[in-house]
Amino acid sequence: MKFCNHCGGPLVERIPDGGNRVRFVCTNCHAVHYQNPRIVAGCLPVWEDQVLLCRRAIAPRKGLWTLPAGFMENGETMVQAAIRETEEEACARVSGIQLYTLFDLPHINQVYVFFRAELTDLAFSAGVESLEVALFREAAIPWSTMAFPTVSRTLECFFADRKTQVFPVRNELTPPLVTSPTCTS
Ligand SMILES: [Zn+2]
């Protein structure tokens, strides 16, 4: 950030009056520009013994598989964001949404939240941000070409929890690359 989005004045980095950490502060109108983590919301859509994955048509991680997810928009709830992203990326409709995994990624200032959900029908297709969308049984999951560790970890948890049909909400810190050692960036 170089310029104030209120008045166009130049920004400096300093601790604002009464503050305790360095912020971007406008030298003209003195507005303080806070920067906070962004939330990514997504779904784990399930159909019988299969899960729905999307292959990314856009950077980052173009060509790799992911769950439908994306940044929340202002004015929507987290569930609405997850449903919207599922519609946009997989042209799919879901119901029975349940909070499932929450990952803190402080190194990139993001929070990922995934909801378990049931596909309501099989009329899904690739949205503009997807190359293809498909259902996978556990044995067919393309672990080596998954786009994000948070997605791999959510799938691992799901297949483990599915054995007992108990799906506790999981909150983890920057998940380790347990089964997806091939992330390219
Ligand atoms: Zn300003």
Residues whose N, C-alpha, C, O or C-beta is under 5 A from the ligand:
A	BS01	ZN	C4 H6 C7 G8 G9 C26 N28 C29 H30 A31
